[in-house]
Amino acid sequence: MTEDRDSQAIVRAMIGLSQTLGIEVIAEGVENDADVNCLAEWGCRYAQGYYFGRPMPAADFARLATAVR
């Protein structure tokens, strides 16, 4: 996304559309700092992907979520 202008245009348009409609958008497939920074700059408040964590069993997530509190 950060290196392809067409992809950037699509992502920015989707973020802008969601803001205009008053709905939140969640970016998917975020894998690095550059993605996170661009999305934040463009107004995307929520994201998911390998940058934040790998998929895991529900029991492992429950232990992680409890430990973070």
The first five atom37 places (N, CA, C, CB, O) and aatype in JSON, in Angstrom:
{
  "aatype": [12, 16, 6, 3, 1, 3, 15, 5, 0, 9, 19, 1, 0, 12, 9, 7, 10, 15, 5, 16, 10, 7, 9, 6, 19, 9, 0, 6, 7, 19, 6, 2, 3, 0, 3, 19, 2, 4, 10, 0, 6, 17, 7, 4, 1, 18, 0, 5, 7, 18, 18, 13, 7, 1, 14, 12, 14, 0, 0, 3, 13, 0, 1, 10, 0, 16, 0, 19, 1],
  "atom_mask": [
    [1, 1, 1, 1, 1],
    [1, 1, 1, 1, 1],
    [1, 1, 1, 1, 1],
    [1, 1, 1, 1, 1],
    [1, 1, 1, 1, 1],
    [1, 1, 1, 1, 1],
    [1, 1, 1, 1, 1],
    [1, 1, 1, 1, 1],
    [1, 1, 1, 1, 1],
    [1, 1, 1, 1, 1],
    [1, 1, 1, 1, 1],
    [1, 1, 1, 1, 1],
    [1, 1, 1, 1, 1],
    [1, 1, 1, 1, 1],
    [1, 1, 1, 1, 1],
    [1, 1, 1, 0, 1],
    [1, 1, 1, 1, 1],
    [1, 1, 1, 1, 1],
    [1, 1, 1, 1, 1],
    [1, 1, 1, 1, 1],
    [1, 1, 1, 1, 1],
    [1, 1, 1, 0, 1],
    [1, 1, 1, 1, 1],
    [1, 1, 1, 1, 1],
    [1, 1, 1, 1, 1],
    [1, 1, 1, 1, 1],
    [1, 1, 1, 1, 1],
    [1, 1, 1, 1, 1],
    [1, 1, 1, 0, 1],
    [1, 1, 1, 1, 1],
    [1, 1, 1, 1, 1],
    [1, 1, 1, 1, 1],
    [1, 1, 1, 1, 1],
    [1, 1, 1, 1, 1],
    [1, 1, 1, 1, 1],
    [1, 1, 1, 1, 1],
    [1, 1, 1, 1, 1],
    [1, 1, 1, 1, 1],
    [1, 1, 1, 1, 1],
    [1, 1, 1, 1, 1],
    [1, 1, 1, 1, 1],
    [1, 1, 1, 1, 1],
    [1, 1, 1, 0, 1],
    [1, 1, 1, 1, 1],
    [1, 1, 1, 1, 1],
    [1, 1, 1, 1, 1],
    [1, 1, 1, 1, 1],
    [1, 1, 1, 1, 1],
    [1, 1, 1, 0, 1],
    [1, 1, 1, 1, 1],
    [1, 1, 1, 1, 1],
    [1, 1, 1, 1, 1],
    [1, 1, 1, 0, 1],
    [1, 1, 1, 1, 1],
    [1, 1, 1, 1, 1],
    [1, 1, 1, 1, 1],
    [1, 1, 1, 1, 1],
    [1, 1, 1, 1, 1],
    [1, 1, 1, 1, 1],
    [1, 1, 1, 1, 1],
    [1, 1, 1, 1, 1],
    [1, 1, 1, 1, 1],
    [1, 1, 1, 1, 1],
    [1, 1, 1, 1, 1],
    [1, 1, 1, 1, 1],
    [1, 1, 1, 1, 1],
    [1, 1, 1, 1, 1],
    [1, 1, 1, 1, 1],
    [1, 1, 1, 1, 1]
  ],
  "atom_positions": [
    [[0.82, -1.2, 0.0], [0.0, 0.0, 0.0], [0.86, 1.25, 0.0], [-0.93, 0.0, 1.2], [0.54, 2.22, -0.7]],
    [[1.92, 1.26, 0.76], [2.7, 2.49, 0.9], [3.53, 2.8, -0.34], [3.62, 2.39, 2.1], [4.01, 3.92, -0.5]],
    [[3.7, 1.83, -1.22], [4.52, 2.04, -2.41], [3.73, 2.13, -3.71], [5.52, 0.94, -2.53], [4.29, 2.45, -4.76]],
    [[2.44, 1.85, -3.65], [1.61, 1.84, -4.86], [0.59, 2.97, -4.78], [0.9, 0.47, -5.03], [-0.3, 2.96, -3.93]],
    [[0.72, 3.94, -5.67], [-0.15, 5.13, -5.63], [-1.62, 4.79, -5.83], [0.28, 6.13, -6.7], [-2.48, 5.41, -5.22]],
    [[-1.91, 3.8, -6.68], [-3.3, 3.41, -6.89], [-3.9, 2.82, -5.6], [-3.4, 2.38, -8.04], [-5.03, 3.13, -5.24]],
    [[-3.12, 2.0, -4.92], [-3.58, 1.43, -3.64], [-3.79, 2.53, -2.61], [-2.58, 0.4, -3.12], [-4.76, 2.5, -1.86]],
    [[-2.88, 3.48, -2.56], [-3.03, 4.61, -1.64], [-4.32, 5.37, -1.91], [-1.83, 5.55, -1.74], [-5.05, 5.72, -0.99]],
    [[-4.59, 5.61, -3.18], [-5.8, 6.35, -3.54], [-7.06, 5.61, -3.09], [-5.85, 6.59, -5.06], [-8.0, 6.23, -2.6]],
    [[-7.07, 4.3, -3.26], [-8.23, 3.5, -2.86], [-8.4, 3.53, -1.35], [-8.09, 2.04, -3.35], [-9.5, 3.74, -0.84]],
    [[-7.31, 3.33, -0.62], [-7.38, 3.32, 0.84], [-7.82, 4.68, 1.37], [-6.01, 2.93, 1.45], [-8.68, 4.76, 2.24]],
    [[-7.24, 5.75, 0.84], [-7.63, 7.09, 1.29], [-9.1, 7.38, 0.96], [-6.73, 8.15, 0.63], [-9.8, 8.01, 1.76]],
    [[-9.55, 6.93, -0.19], [-10.96, 7.14, -0.57], [-11.89, 6.38, 0.38], [-11.2, 6.69, -2.03], [-12.94, 6.9, 0.77]],
    [[-11.52, 5.17, 0.76], [-12.36, 4.39, 1.67], [-12.41, 5.03, 3.06], [-11.84, 2.94, 1.77], [-13.46, 5.08, 3.69]],
    [[-11.27, 5.52, 3.51], [-11.24, 6.19, 4.81], [-12.09, 7.46, 4.75], [-9.78, 6.54, 5.22], [-12.87, 7.72, 5.66]],
    [[-11.94, 8.24, 3.69], [-12.74, 9.46, 3.54], [-14.22, 9.17, 3.46], [0.0, 0.0, 0.0], [-15.03, 9.89, 4.06]],
    [[-14.6, 8.13, 2.73], [-16.01, 7.76, 2.61], [-16.57, 7.36, 3.97], [-16.2, 6.61, 1.61], [-17.67, 7.76, 4.33]],
    [[-15.81, 6.58, 4.73], [-16.29, 6.16, 6.04], [-16.46, 7.37, 6.96], [-15.33, 5.15, 6.67], [-17.42, 7.43, 7.74]],
    [[-15.54, 8.32, 6.88], [-15.65, 9.52, 7.71], [-16.87, 10.34, 7.32], [-14.39, 10.36, 7.59], [-17.58, 10.86, 8.18]],
    [[-17.12, 10.46, 6.02], [-18.28, 11.21, 5.54], [-19.58, 10.57, 6.0], [-18.25, 11.3, 4.01], [-20.55, 11.27, 6.32]],
    [[-19.6, 9.24, 6.03], [-20.8, 8.51, 6.45], [-20.92, 8.37, 7.96], [-20.82, 7.15, 5.82], [-21.93, 7.89, 8.47]],
    [[-19.88, 8.78, 8.67], [-19.91, 8.71, 10.13], [-19.73, 7.3, 10.66], [0.0, 0.0, 0.0], [-20.22, 6.99, 11.75]],
    [[-19.05, 6.44, 9.93], [-18.8, 5.08, 10.4], [-17.3, 4.86, 10.54], [-19.42, 4.04, 9.43], [-16.49, 5.5, 9.87]],
    [[-16.95, 3.95, 11.41], [-15.54, 3.62, 11.61], [-15.11, 2.61, 10.56], [-15.29, 3.08, 13.04], [-15.91, 1.79, 10.11]],
    [[-13.85, 2.68, 10.18], [-13.28, 1.71, 9.25], [-12.12, 1.04, 9.96], [-12.83, 2.4, 7.91], [-11.4, 1.66, 10.74]],
    [[-11.93, -0.25, 9.67], [-10.82, -1.0, 10.24], [-9.93, -1.45, 9.1], [-11.32, -2.22, 11.09], [-10.36, -2.2, 8.23]],
    [[-8.69, -1.0, 9.1], [-7.74, -1.42, 8.07], [-7.3, -2.84, 8.38], [-6.5, -0.46, 8.01], [-7.05, -3.2, 9.53]],
    [[-7.22, -3.64, 7.35], [-6.88, -5.05, 7.5], [-5.55, -5.34, 6.79], [-8.0, -5.94, 6.93], [-5.25, -4.73, 5.77]],
    [[-4.79, -6.25, 7.32], [-3.54, -6.64, 6.68], [-2.38, -5.7, 6.95], [0.0, 0.0, 0.0], [-1.45, -5.62, 6.15]],
    [[-2.41, -5.01, 8.07], [-1.34, -4.08, 8.42], [-0.12, -4.88, 8.87], [-1.79, -3.08, 9.55], [-0.21, -5.7, 9.78]],
    [[1.01, -4.65, 8.22], [2.18, -5.48, 8.47], [3.44, -4.74, 8.9], [2.47, -6.25, 7.27], [4.42, -5.38, 9.28]],
    [[3.45, -3.41, 8.85], [4.7, -2.7, 9.2], [4.42, -1.28, 9.67], [5.65, -2.68, 7.99], [3.29, -0.78, 9.59]],
    [[5.49, -0.63, 10.16], [5.39, 0.74, 10.67], [4.87, 1.71, 9.6], [6.75, 1.22, 11.17], [4.07, 2.6, 9.9]],
    [[5.32, 1.54, 8.37], [4.91, 2.45, 7.31], [3.4, 2.4, 7.11], [5.63, 2.11, 5.99], [2.76, 3.43, 6.92]],
    [[2.83, 1.19, 7.14], [1.37, 1.06, 7.01], [0.66, 1.79, 8.15], [0.96, -0.42, 7.0], [-0.27, 2.55, 7.92]],
    [[1.12, 1.54, 9.37], [0.5, 2.15, 10.55], [0.57, 3.67, 10.46], [1.19, 1.67, 11.84], [-0.43, 4.35, 10.72]],
    [[1.73, 4.2, 10.09], [1.9, 5.65, 10.02], [1.02, 6.28, 8.95], [3.34, 5.99, 9.75], [0.4, 7.31, 9.19]],
    [[0.97, 5.67, 7.78], [0.12, 6.2, 6.7], [-1.34, 6.18, 7.1], [0.33, 5.4, 5.41], [-2.05, 7.17, 6.93]],
    [[-1.79, 5.07, 7.63], [-3.19, 4.96, 8.03], [-3.55, 6.01, 9.08], [-3.49, 3.56, 8.56], [-4.61, 6.64, 9.01]],
    [[-2.68, 6.2, 10.06], [-2.93, 7.2, 11.09], [-2.97, 8.6, 10.49], [-1.86, 7.13, 12.19], [-3.83, 9.41, 10.83]],
    [[-2.05, 8.88, 9.59], [-2.01, 10.19, 8.92], [-3.29, 10.44, 8.12], [-0.79, 10.29, 8.0], [-3.77, 11.57, 8.04]],
    [[-3.83, 9.39, 7.54], [-5.03, 9.52, 6.71], [-6.32, 9.47, 7.53], [-5.06, 8.41, 5.66], [-7.41, 9.6, 6.97]],
    [[-6.21, 9.29, 8.85], [-7.39, 9.35, 9.71], [-8.0, 8.01, 10.05], [0.0, 0.0, 0.0], [-9.12, 7.97, 10.57]],
    [[-7.31, 6.93, 9.78], [-7.82, 5.6, 10.13], [-7.4, 5.29, 11.57], [-7.27, 4.5, 9.15], [-6.22, 5.24, 11.89]],
    [[-8.39, 5.1, 12.43], [-8.11, 4.92, 13.84], [-7.93, 3.46, 14.26], [-9.19, 5.52, 14.64], [-7.37, 3.19, 15.32]],
    [[-8.41, 2.53, 13.45], [-8.37, 1.12, 13.83], [-7.72, 0.29, 12.74], [-9.78, 0.6, 14.1], [-7.91, 0.54, 11.55]],
    [[-6.94, -0.7, 13.16], [-6.25, -1.55, 12.2], [-5.99, -2.92, 12.82], [-4.93, -0.91, 11.73], [-5.96, -3.07, 14.04]],
    [[-5.82, -3.89, 11.96], [-5.45, -5.22, 12.41], [-4.47, -5.83, 11.42], [-6.71, -6.12, 12.58], [-4.41, -5.41, 10.26]],
    [[-3.74, -6.78, 11.86], [-2.8, -7.45, 10.99], [-1.61, -7.99, 11.76], [0.0, 0.0, 0.0], [-1.53, -7.84, 12.98]],
    [[-0.69, -8.63, 11.05], [0.47, -9.25, 11.67], [1.34, -8.26, 12.43], [1.3, -9.94, 10.62], [2.06, -8.65, 13.35]],
    [[1.28, -6.99, 12.08], [2.06, -5.98, 12.81], [1.69, -6.0, 14.3], [1.82, -4.57, 12.22], [2.55, -5.8, 15.16]],
    [[0.43, -6.24, 14.6], [-0.07, -6.21, 15.97], [-0.03, -7.57, 16.64], [-1.48, -5.67, 15.99], [0.08, -7.66, 17.86]],
    [[-0.11, -8.63, 15.86], [-0.08, -9.97, 16.44], [-0.51, -11.02, 15.43], [0.0, 0.0, 0.0], [-1.3, -10.76, 14.52]],
    [[0.01, -12.19, 15.63], [-0.33, -13.33, 14.77], [-1.63, -13.97, 15.28], [0.83, -14.39, 14.75], [-1.97, -13.84, 16.45]],
    [[-2.34, -14.65, 14.39], [-3.53, -15.38, 14.84], [-3.15, -16.37, 15.95], [-4.2, -16.14, 13.66], [-2.06, -16.93, 15.94]],
    [[-4.07, -16.56, 16.89], [-3.8, -17.47, 18.0], [-5.1, -18.09, 18.48], [-3.1, -16.73, 19.16], [-6.18, -17.56, 18.23]],
    [[-5.0, -19.22, 19.16], [-6.2, -19.84, 19.74], [-6.87, -18.9, 20.74], [-5.84, -21.18, 20.41], [-6.2, -18.07, 21.36]],
    [[-8.17, -19.03, 20.89], [-8.94, -18.17, 21.79], [-8.41, -18.22, 23.22], [-10.41, -18.57, 21.78], [-8.36, -17.19, 23.9]],
    [[-8.01, -19.38, 23.69], [-7.5, -19.5, 25.07], [-6.22, -18.69, 25.24], [-7.25, -20.99, 25.43], [-6.03, -18.05, 26.28]],
    [[-5.35, -18.71, 24.25], [-4.12, -17.91, 24.32], [-4.44, -16.42, 24.34], [-3.2, -18.23, 23.14], [-3.82, -15.66, 25.08]],
    [[-5.41, -16.01, 23.52], [-5.81, -14.59, 23.5], [-6.39, -14.19, 24.85], [-6.84, -14.32, 22.38], [-6.1, -13.1, 25.35]],
    [[-7.21, -15.05, 25.46], [-7.81, -14.74, 26.75], [-6.72, -14.53, 27.8], [-8.77, -15.85, 27.18], [-6.81, -13.6, 28.61]],
    [[-5.68, -15.37, 27.79], [-4.57, -15.2, 28.74], [-3.84, -13.89, 28.47], [-3.58, -16.39, 28.66], [-3.51, -13.16, 29.41]],
    [[-3.59, -13.58, 27.2], [-2.91, -12.34, 26.84], [-3.73, -11.12, 27.25], [-2.64, -12.3, 25.33], [-3.19, -10.18, 27.83]],
    [[-5.01, -11.13, 26.98], [-5.88, -9.99, 27.3], [-5.95, -9.79, 28.82], [-7.31, -10.22, 26.73], [-6.0, -8.65, 29.29]],
    [[-5.95, -10.87, 29.57], [-5.99, -10.77, 31.04], [-4.68, -10.21, 31.57], [-6.27, -12.14, 31.67], [-4.68, -9.42, 32.52]],
    [[-3.56, -10.6, 30.96], [-2.25, -10.14, 31.41], [-2.02, -8.66, 31.12], [-1.15, -10.96, 30.75], [-1.29, -7.99, 31.84]],
    [[-2.64, -8.15, 30.08], [-2.43, -6.76, 29.65], [-3.15, -5.79, 30.59], [-2.93, -6.56, 28.2], [-2.69, -4.66, 30.77]],
    [[-4.22, -6.2, 31.15], [-5.0, -5.31, 32.02], [-4.14, -4.85, 33.11], [-6.23, -5.99, 32.58], [-4.58, -4.08, 33.96]]
  ]
}
